[in-house]
Amino acid sequence: MSEPTPRAAAVHYLGQVLRQEEPPELLGQTPEFAGLSPADRQLAFQLVWGTLRELRLIDAVLDRFCRRPLRHLNILVQNVLRTSAYQLLMLDRVPDYAVVNEAVTLIKRSYFRKQSGFVNAVLRRVARIQDVQAYLALDLATADGLATAYSHPTFLVQRWLERESPGAVRSWLARSNHPPNHHLVLNPQRMGFDEFLSRCSDTGLKIVTVHAGLATVEVSGSFTWIQPLIEDGACFVQDLWSHLLVRLIPPGRYDRILDCCAAPGGKSFSLALRFPDASIMAADVNHGRLLAMQRRAAPLELAGGLQLVAANGLHPPWRREQFDLVLLDAPCSGTGTLQRNPDLRWKIDLPKILRLSHLQSDLLQSAAALVRPGGMLVYATCSAEPEENEAVVRSFLRRTPGSFVAEAPVEFRPGVITSEGYYRTFPAMDSGDGFFGAFLRRIQG
């Protein structure tokens, strides 16, 4: 049996991701990955994530050299070409001739060995390209040109350009094609903030931005360096703007709190830090995700703890008006997280966004019934699409006249509170994900 290679592992797993069988973050659990050296594991990760981020641009190049569209080729041949083209166009760790030879060898060992000459010829032509955007003659003044250059769906870029300035959209697109930094939230029950910063530096992490007032830090570096901090209960990983959403909840007495769609747990943990004396129930319909959340929560030993419950938000098992604060972080398209989840670009379309908006409306209606008079209902998504955000809230307020009123939170940073008083970080932020939040106070009966 031949030794595993980073390209073989990447090609195999990329096919599973694009067939929507596996998410990219589980690559590290595959047998092919386990047999690689640390350096080769890093390359395999880079090939999968990088190819997903640059997929449309890569396919546009490869289509120039194929007699028939790339999508008509066998999936193995497609992904050998894609990962190799990504390496030739975007990376410089391995010489071009070695990239081409490795790709040809991989094809020769497969059922499609007769296509090895075709793969060799295509990749040698790709290797001669110096400037990809110039070679493709992309018009960056158009939605299609921008979408190809930055590897996003055209319909999504067009929608963003209709609502935001071209400069803001282009900046967001460019950032989406770079690996994201990690945001860590301190657990103050374990250590002070200065000690935490020192621990981050000692592990080899580069501190990018410190948000002392939020007890969070943005770091870059391998996630394996973060793992010891997590295992010690010193912190948990949560996007800064997701954490800020919880910190922006208007003041009030919140003794009983429900997080309706809690997994993977970041917002529940932030709620426990902000309201340490509250009874917090974390619910999710997916039992497996709840078990993973339980494992994440264990090292934190949060005061009061969290009660985890498997429950369907559409049919909640609790009495009406039982909670002081209900947080609904609704299932969504995730278009605000395309930097962190590049595979979502190739799984989303407008019909799916519209279907999700109907689900979100139903979930919000169910969650609202659980809020006591005077209590707070928080609706949130990590989507940048108005159908999943403002439109859902407006529809809810029209259907429940006189029951809830929107409360605008205190502005933390210019540009994140809309004219309607909603919290929105797309595309204003230069780091982190795109989040939306609405804070709805139930009117006293």
C-alpha positions as CSV (number, residue, x, y, z in Angstrom):
1,M,0.0,0.0,0.0
2,S,1.4,3.4,-1.0
3,E,2.2,6.0,1.7
4,P,-0.6,8.6,2.2
5,T,0.0,12.0,0.7
6,P,-1.5,15.4,1.6
7,R,-3.0,15.7,-1.9
8,A,-4.6,12.3,-1.8
9,A,-6.2,13.2,1.6
10,A,-7.3,16.6,0.3
11,V,-8.7,15.3,-2.9
12,H,-10.7,12.6,-1.2
13,Y,-12.1,14.9,1.5
14,L,-12.8,17.8,-0.9
15,G,-15.1,15.4,-2.9
16,Q,-17.0,14.6,0.3
17,V,-17.4,18.2,1.3
18,L,-18.7,19.2,-2.2
19,R,-21.1,16.3,-2.1
20,Q,-22.3,17.7,1.2
21,E,-21.4,14.5,3.0
22,E,-18.9,16.1,5.5
23,P,-18.0,19.5,6.7
24,P,-14.3,20.6,6.0
25,E,-13.4,20.9,9.7
26,L,-13.7,17.1,10.2
27,L,-10.8,16.5,7.8
28,G,-8.5,15.9,10.8
29,Q,-10.6,12.8,11.8
30,T,-10.1,10.9,8.5
31,P,-7.8,7.9,8.3
32,E,-5.8,9.4,5.4
33,F,-5.1,12.5,7.5
34,A,-4.0,10.5,10.5
35,G,-1.1,8.9,8.6
36,L,0.5,12.2,7.6
37,S,3.4,14.0,9.2
38,P,2.6,17.3,10.9
39,A,3.9,19.3,8.0
40,D,1.8,17.3,5.5
41,R,-1.3,17.6,7.7
42,Q,-1.0,21.3,7.5
43,L,-0.6,21.2,3.7
44,A,-3.7,18.9,3.5
45,F,-5.7,21.4,5.5
46,Q,-4.5,24.2,3.4
47,L,-5.4,22.4,0.1
48,V,-9.0,21.7,1.2
49,W,-9.8,25.1,2.8
50,G,-7.9,27.1,0.2
51,T,-9.5,25.3,-2.7
52,L,-13.0,25.8,-1.2
53,R,-12.2,29.5,-0.8
54,E,-10.9,30.0,-4.4
55,L,-13.1,27.3,-6.0
56,R,-14.9,29.5,-8.6
57,L,-11.7,31.3,-9.7
58,I,-9.9,28.0,-10.0
59,D,-12.7,26.5,-12.0
60,A,-12.8,29.5,-14.4
61,V,-9.1,29.0,-15.1
62,L,-9.4,25.2,-15.6
63,D,-12.3,25.7,-17.9
64,R,-10.1,27.6,-20.3
65,F,-7.9,24.5,-20.8
66,C,-10.6,21.8,-20.9
67,R,-12.4,20.8,-24.1
68,R,-15.6,20.3,-22.1
69,P,-16.7,22.0,-18.9
70,L,-14.8,20.9,-15.8
71,R,-18.0,19.8,-14.1
72,H,-18.4,17.1,-16.7
73,L,-15.2,15.4,-15.7
74,N,-15.0,12.6,-13.1
75,I,-15.0,14.1,-9.5
76,L,-11.6,12.6,-8.8
77,V,-10.1,14.2,-11.9
78,Q,-11.8,17.5,-11.1
79,N,-10.5,17.7,-7.6
80,V,-6.9,16.6,-8.5
81,L,-7.0,19.5,-11.0
82,R,-8.5,21.9,-8.5
83,T,-6.2,21.3,-5.6
84,S,-3.2,21.3,-7.9
85,A,-4.3,24.5,-9.6
86,Y,-4.8,26.1,-6.2
87,Q,-1.3,25.2,-5.2
88,L,0.2,26.4,-8.5
89,L,-1.7,29.8,-8.4
90,M,-1.9,30.6,-4.7
91,L,1.0,28.8,-2.9
92,D,4.8,28.7,-3.4
93,R,5.9,26.1,-0.8
94,V,6.3,23.3,-3.5
95,P,8.0,23.8,-6.9
96,D,5.6,23.8,-9.8
97,Y,7.1,20.7,-11.4
98,A,6.6,18.7,-8.2
99,V,3.0,19.8,-7.9
100,V,2.3,18.6,-11.5
101,N,4.2,15.4,-11.1
102,E,2.4,14.5,-7.9
103,A,-1.0,15.2,-9.5
104,V,-0.1,13.0,-12.5
105,T,1.1,10.2,-10.2
106,L,-2.1,10.3,-8.3
107,I,-4.2,10.0,-11.5
108,K,-2.0,7.1,-12.8
109,R,-2.7,5.2,-9.6
110,S,-6.5,5.6,-10.1
111,Y,-9.0,4.0,-12.4
112,F,-8.6,7.2,-14.6
113,R,-5.0,6.6,-15.4
114,K,-5.6,7.2,-19.1
115,Q,-6.3,10.9,-18.3
116,S,-2.8,11.4,-16.8
117,G,-1.6,13.1,-20.0
118,F,-4.6,15.4,-20.0
119,V,-4.0,16.4,-16.4
120,N,-0.3,16.9,-17.1
121,A,-1.0,19.2,-20.0
122,V,-3.7,21.3,-18.2
123,L,-1.6,21.9,-15.1
124,R,1.5,22.8,-17.1
125,R,-0.5,25.5,-18.8
126,V,-1.9,26.7,-15.4
127,A,1.6,27.0,-14.0
128,R,2.5,29.6,-16.7
129,I,-0.2,32.0,-15.5
130,Q,1.3,35.0,-13.6
131,D,-1.8,37.1,-12.8
132,V,-5.0,35.1,-12.6
133,Q,-7.5,38.1,-12.7
134,A,-5.6,39.7,-15.6
135,Y,-5.5,36.4,-17.5
136,L,-9.3,36.0,-17.1
137,A,-9.8,39.7,-18.0
138,L,-12.3,40.0,-15.1
139,D,-14.4,43.2,-14.9
140,L,-14.4,44.0,-11.2
141,A,-17.0,46.7,-11.8
142,T,-19.6,44.0,-12.3
143,A,-21.2,41.6,-9.8
144,D,-20.1,38.6,-12.0
145,G,-16.5,39.8,-12.2
146,L,-16.3,40.4,-8.5
147,A,-18.0,37.0,-7.8
148,T,-15.5,35.2,-10.0
149,A,-12.4,37.1,-8.7
150,Y,-13.3,36.4,-5.1
151,S,-15.1,33.0,-5.6
152,H,-18.6,33.7,-4.4
153,P,-22.0,33.1,-6.0
154,T,-23.0,35.9,-8.3
155,F,-26.5,36.2,-6.9
156,L,-25.1,36.8,-3.5
157,V,-22.6,39.5,-4.6
158,Q,-25.3,41.2,-6.6
159,R,-27.6,41.3,-3.6
160,W,-24.9,42.8,-1.4
161,L,-24.0,45.4,-4.1
162,E,-27.7,46.5,-4.1
163,R,-27.5,47.3,-0.4
164,E,-23.9,48.3,0.4
165,S,-21.2,50.3,-1.2
166,P,-18.9,48.6,-3.7
167,G,-15.9,49.3,-1.6
168,A,-17.4,47.7,1.5
169,V,-18.5,44.6,-0.5
170,R,-15.1,44.2,-2.1
171,S,-13.4,44.5,1.2
172,W,-15.7,41.8,2.7
173,L,-15.1,39.5,-0.3
174,A,-11.4,39.9,-0.1
175,R,-11.3,39.1,3.7
176,S,-13.5,36.1,3.1
177,N,-10.6,34.5,1.2
178,H,-8.1,34.7,4.1
179,P,-8.0,32.2,7.0
180,P,-9.9,33.8,9.9
181,N,-8.3,34.5,13.3
182,H,-9.6,33.0,16.4
183,H,-11.5,34.9,19.1
184,L,-11.1,33.7,22.7
185,V,-13.4,34.6,25.5
186,L,-11.8,34.6,29.0
187,N,-13.4,32.5,31.8
188,P,-12.8,34.9,34.7
189,Q,-13.4,32.1,37.2
190,R,-10.1,30.6,36.1
191,M,-7.7,33.5,35.9
192,G,-7.4,37.2,35.4
193,F,-7.2,38.9,32.0
194,D,-3.5,39.8,32.2
195,E,-2.5,36.2,33.2
196,F,-4.7,35.0,30.3
197,L,-2.8,37.3,27.8
198,S,0.5,35.9,29.1
199,R,-0.7,32.3,28.7
200,C,-1.7,33.1,25.1
201,S,1.7,34.4,24.3
202,D,3.4,31.5,26.1
203,T,1.6,29.0,23.9
204,G,2.9,30.6,20.7
205,L,-0.3,32.4,19.7
206,K,0.1,35.9,18.2
207,I,-2.2,38.4,19.8
208,V,-3.8,40.4,17.1
209,T,-6.4,42.5,19.0
210,V,-7.2,42.9,22.7
211,H,-10.7,43.8,23.7
212,A,-10.1,44.3,27.5
213,G,-13.6,45.6,28.1
214,L,-15.1,42.4,26.7
215,A,-12.4,40.1,28.2
216,T,-11.8,38.8,24.7
217,V,-8.7,38.5,22.5
218,E,-8.2,37.9,18.8
219,V,-5.3,35.6,18.1
220,S,-3.7,33.9,15.1
221,G,-1.9,30.6,15.1
222,S,-2.6,26.9,15.1
223,F,-5.8,25.8,16.9
224,T,-3.7,23.1,18.5
225,W,-2.0,25.9,20.5
226,I,-5.4,27.0,21.8
227,Q,-6.4,23.5,22.9
228,P,-4.5,23.5,26.2
229,L,-6.2,26.8,27.2
230,I,-9.6,25.3,26.4
231,E,-8.9,22.1,28.3
232,D,-7.8,24.1,31.3
233,G,-11.2,25.9,31.2
234,A,-9.4,29.3,30.8
235,C,-11.5,30.3,27.8
236,F,-13.8,29.2,25.0
237,V,-13.8,30.0,21.3
238,Q,-16.5,32.4,20.1
239,D,-16.6,35.0,17.4
240,L,-16.2,38.5,18.9
241,W,-19.5,39.8,17.4
242,S,-21.4,36.7,18.6
243,H,-20.1,37.4,22.1
244,L,-20.9,41.1,21.9
245,L,-24.5,40.2,21.0
246,V,-24.9,38.8,24.5
247,R,-23.1,41.7,26.1
248,L,-25.5,44.1,24.3
249,I,-28.7,42.6,25.9
250,P,-30.4,45.5,27.6
251,P,-30.2,45.5,31.4
252,G,-33.0,43.7,33.3
253,R,-33.7,41.1,35.9
254,Y,-33.2,37.8,34.1
255,D,-33.5,35.0,36.7
256,R,-34.7,32.3,34.2
257,I,-33.0,32.2,30.8
258,L,-33.6,30.0,27.7
259,D,-31.2,29.6,24.8
260,C,-33.4,28.0,22.2
261,C,-30.9,26.8,19.6
262,A,-27.9,26.5,21.9
263,A,-25.3,24.2,20.2
264,P,-22.4,24.6,19.8
265,G,-22.6,26.6,23.0
266,G,-20.8,29.9,22.7
267,K,-23.8,32.1,23.4
268,S,-24.9,29.9,26.3
269,F,-21.5,30.2,27.9
270,S,-21.5,34.0,27.3
271,L,-25.0,34.2,29.0
272,A,-23.6,32.3,32.0
273,L,-20.7,34.7,32.3
274,R,-23.0,37.8,32.0
275,F,-25.7,36.5,34.3
276,P,-23.9,34.2,36.8
277,D,-26.9,34.0,39.2
278,A,-29.4,33.1,36.6
279,S,-30.9,29.6,35.9
280,I,-29.9,29.0,32.3
281,M,-31.5,26.3,30.1
282,A,-29.7,25.5,26.8
283,A,-31.9,23.6,24.3
284,D,-31.2,22.2,20.9
285,V,-33.0,19.8,18.7
286,N,-29.8,17.9,17.8
287,H,-28.8,15.5,20.6
288,G,-25.3,14.9,19.2
289,R,-24.6,18.6,19.1
290,L,-25.8,18.9,22.7
291,L,-23.4,16.2,23.8
292,A,-20.5,18.0,22.1
293,M,-21.6,21.2,23.8
294,Q,-21.6,19.4,27.2
295,R,-18.0,18.3,26.6
296,R,-17.1,22.0,25.8
297,A,-18.8,23.2,28.9
298,A,-17.3,20.8,31.3
299,P,-13.8,22.5,31.7
300,L,-15.4,25.9,32.2
301,E,-17.2,24.9,35.4
302,L,-19.5,28.0,35.0
303,A,-21.2,29.2,38.2
304,G,-24.7,27.8,38.5
305,G,-24.0,25.5,35.5
306,L,-26.2,25.0,32.5
307,Q,-29.1,22.7,32.1
308,L,-28.9,21.1,28.7
309,V,-32.2,19.8,27.1
310,A,-33.0,18.2,23.8
311,A,-36.0,20.1,22.5
312,N,-37.6,21.2,19.3
313,G,-37.9,25.0,19.1
314,L,-41.0,24.7,17.0
315,H,-42.7,22.7,19.7
316,P,-41.2,23.8,23.0
317,P,-42.0,21.7,26.0
318,W,-42.2,24.7,28.5
319,R,-45.1,26.6,29.8
320,R,-46.0,30.0,28.3
321,E,-44.4,33.1,29.8
322,Q,-41.9,31.0,31.8
323,F,-38.7,32.8,31.0
324,D,-37.3,36.3,31.7
325,L,-35.0,36.1,28.7
326,V,-35.2,34.0,25.6
327,L,-32.4,33.9,23.1
328,L,-33.2,32.5,19.6
329,D,-30.0,32.1,17.6
330,A,-32.0,30.8,14.6
331,P,-30.7,28.3,12.0
332,C,-29.8,30.3,9.0
333,S,-27.9,30.4,5.7
334,G,-24.7,31.5,7.5
335,T,-23.8,34.0,4.8
336,G,-22.1,36.1,7.4
337,T,-19.6,33.3,8.2
338,L,-18.3,32.5,4.7
339,Q,-14.7,33.3,5.8
340,R,-15.0,30.6,8.5
341,N,-17.2,28.3,6.5
342,P,-16.2,28.6,2.8
343,D,-18.1,25.4,1.8
344,L,-21.4,27.3,2.5
345,R,-20.8,29.4,-0.6
346,W,-21.5,26.4,-2.8
347,K,-24.5,25.1,-0.8
348,I,-26.7,28.3,-0.7
349,D,-29.2,29.7,-3.1
350,L,-32.1,32.2,-2.9
351,P,-34.8,29.5,-2.5
352,K,-32.9,28.1,0.5
353,I,-32.7,31.6,2.0
354,L,-36.4,32.0,1.6
355,R,-37.2,28.6,3.0
356,L,-35.0,29.4,6.1
357,S,-36.9,32.7,6.6
358,H,-40.1,30.8,7.0
359,L,-38.6,28.5,9.5
360,Q,-37.1,31.4,11.4
361,S,-40.5,33.1,11.5
362,D,-42.1,30.0,13.0
363,L,-39.3,29.6,15.6
364,L,-39.5,33.3,16.6
365,Q,-43.3,33.0,17.1
366,S,-42.8,29.9,19.3
367,A,-40.0,31.5,21.3
368,A,-42.0,34.7,21.9
369,A,-44.8,32.7,23.7
370,L,-42.2,31.7,26.4
371,V,-41.3,35.3,27.4
372,R,-43.0,36.7,30.5
373,P,-44.5,40.2,30.3
374,G,-41.6,42.7,30.8
375,G,-39.1,40.1,29.7
376,M,-36.6,40.1,26.7
377,L,-36.7,38.2,23.4
378,V,-33.4,38.2,21.5
379,Y,-33.5,37.1,17.8
380,A,-30.1,36.5,16.2
381,T,-28.6,35.0,13.0
382,C,-25.2,34.8,11.4
383,S,-26.7,35.7,8.1
384,A,-26.2,38.9,6.1
385,E,-29.6,38.5,4.2
386,P,-32.5,40.8,5.1
387,E,-35.0,38.0,4.5
388,E,-33.6,36.2,7.5
389,N,-33.1,39.3,9.6
390,E,-35.0,42.5,9.4
391,A,-37.9,41.0,7.4
392,V,-38.4,38.2,10.0
393,V,-38.5,40.7,12.8
394,R,-40.8,43.2,11.0
395,S,-43.2,40.4,10.1
396,F,-43.2,39.2,13.7
397,L,-44.0,42.7,15.1
398,R,-46.8,43.1,12.6
399,R,-48.3,39.7,13.6
400,T,-48.0,40.6,17.4
401,P,-49.2,44.2,17.6
402,G,-48.8,45.7,21.0
403,S,-47.0,42.7,22.4
404,F,-43.3,43.5,21.8
405,V,-41.2,46.6,21.1
406,A,-37.7,46.8,19.7
407,E,-35.0,48.2,22.1
408,A,-31.9,49.6,20.5
409,P,-28.7,48.6,22.5
410,V,-26.0,50.9,23.4
411,E,-23.6,51.5,20.5
412,F,-20.4,49.7,21.1
413,R,-18.7,50.6,17.8
414,P,-19.9,53.0,15.1
415,G,-21.7,51.2,12.3
416,V,-23.1,48.2,14.2
417,I,-26.6,49.6,15.2
418,T,-29.0,50.2,12.3
419,S,-31.5,53.0,12.0
420,E,-34.2,50.6,13.2
421,G,-32.1,49.8,16.3
422,Y,-30.9,46.4,15.2
423,Y,-27.4,45.0,15.7
424,R,-25.7,44.2,12.4
425,T,-21.9,43.7,11.8
426,F,-22.1,43.0,8.0
427,P,-20.2,44.6,6.3
428,A,-19.0,47.2,8.8
429,M,-16.4,45.1,10.6
430,D,-12.9,44.4,9.4
431,S,-12.6,41.1,11.3
432,G,-15.0,38.5,12.6
433,D,-18.3,37.2,11.3
434,G,-21.5,39.0,10.1
435,F,-24.1,38.9,12.8
436,F,-27.6,40.3,13.2
437,G,-29.5,40.8,16.4
438,A,-32.9,42.3,17.5
439,F,-33.7,43.0,21.1
440,L,-37.5,42.8,21.7
441,R,-39.0,43.7,25.0
442,R,-42.4,42.1,25.8
443,I,-44.8,44.8,26.9
444,Q,-46.3,44.5,30.3
445,G,-49.9,43.3,30.0
